Amino acid sequence: MARQILVVEDEALIADAIAARLRSEGHEVRIAADGPSGVAYAERFEPDLVILDLMLPGLDGLEVCRQIQRERHVPVLMLTARDDETDLVIGLAVGADDYLTKPFSMRELVARVQALLRRLDALTGRTLPKSIQLDDDIDIDLDARRVRQRGEVVHLTPTEFDLLVGLAERPGRVLTRERLLVDVWGYRDGSGARTVDSHVRALRRKLGDGVVRTVHGVGYALGEGTDEAGATADPAPNADGAEAADAP
């Protein structure tokens, strides 16, 4: 299905290359060369997805992301020339769904775009129970997409919310990063493990360190479960997206 995609990138060669590749995939692409133009285009055309450079003239990518997410959530893939963990965490905190560090391959960018669009489709048509209660402490309202902890609303980004729900649907079960990338982001190639780690850190900052449990060498879980030494995990998907069999 053709989608409207906005590319906000001040380097013309990169912007044109991204636009050409996505147009070849059948999408309608618009380009903005600075922050204010990116905000204006997003308001006017309501794109299905935004590819957003972090370093922009006029307004930086973080402020652009804040402004375009103010009225409605739109998936954002952030591009950065720096591999600075602080910048990446802030970008995810203001609403970016994922990031790529320059230089990147067009093949990887297209895979990330397709995965974010699949995730958008899945969220639109997904049927869920109304709420999930965690340990009489955290209540997840799935209809309103709202989380309360001890009665107080905790403000999560859309991706943080989806990650929490993905873990909460299988309490105590250890989920590998690869499994979470499939369930939450829709990725099939296992790339993007650092994205999972960054979002887990964000959840811990907002909900407390003890909410999401790390099982070293395996993945993450909510609540009590099998101890780390004997932990079992939901199997990671194979290249076709199917789950591998549990090891004997």
Buried (B, 14 or more C-beta within 10 A) or exposed (E): EEBBBBBBBBBEEBBBBBBEBBEEEEBBBBBBBBBBBBBBBBEEEEBBBBBBBBBBEBBBBBBBBBBBBEEEBBBBBBBBEEEEEEBBBBBBBBBBBBBBBBEBEEEEBBBBBBBBBBBBEEBEEEEEEEEBEBEEEBBBEBEEBBBBBEEEEBEBBBBBBBBBBBBBBBBEBBBBBBBBBBBBBBBBBBBBBBBBBBBBBBBBEBBEEEBBBBBEEBBBBBBEBBEBEEBEBBBBBEEEEEEEEEEE
